Amino acid sequence: MSKLQIESALEILLQSLQSNSVMSKTFFWNYLKVFCKEGFLVDLQTLSIALVEKQAVFLIDSIACLDYKAAQQLDILVLS
């Protein structure tokens, strides 16, 4: 995955979190599932950089609900 693709996906996730509607929250979790399954977690280094740049490190907690091993690695990459 390219950094641009990852950043675009993160933008969509962040926009869905800004709304407090049930539909937005449902979209967030469904999109996050697709995000995790479609290979966005393959390049964790690029993802960690994008999370820091977008100030979205808090999304690691949500990723942990779906893939805790990737979330652990992301935590390490973000902290280093």
QUIHU-V972281 format. One record per backbone hydrogen bond with DSSP energy under -0.5 kcal/mol. NH is the residue of the N-H (numbers start at 1). CO is the residue of the C=O. If there is no record, write none. Layout:
BEGIN
((NH | CO) (NH | CO))
END
This chain:
BEGIN
((6 | 2) (7 | 3) (8 | 4) (9 | 5) (10 | 6) (11 | 7) (12 | 8) (13 | 9) (14 | 10) (15 | 11) (16 | 12) (17 | 13) (18 | 14) (19 | 15) (25 | 21) (26 | 22) (27 | 23) (28 | 24) (29 | 25) (30 | 26) (31 | 27) (32 | 28) (33 | 29) (34 | 30) (35 | 31) (36 | 32) (37 | 33) (38 | 34) (39 | 36) (40 | 35) (42 | 39) (43 | 39) (44 | 42) (47 | 43) (48 | 44) (49 | 45) (50 | 46) (51 | 47) (52 | 48) (53 | 49) (54 | 50) (55 | 52) (56 | 51) (59 | 56) (60 | 57) (61 | 58) (62 | 58) (63 | 59) (64 | 60) (65 | 61) (65 | 62) (66 | 62) (66 | 63) (67 | 63) (71 | 67) (72 | 68) (73 | 69) (74 | 70) (75 | 71) (76 | 72) (77 | 73) (78 | 74) (79 | 75) (80 | 76))
END
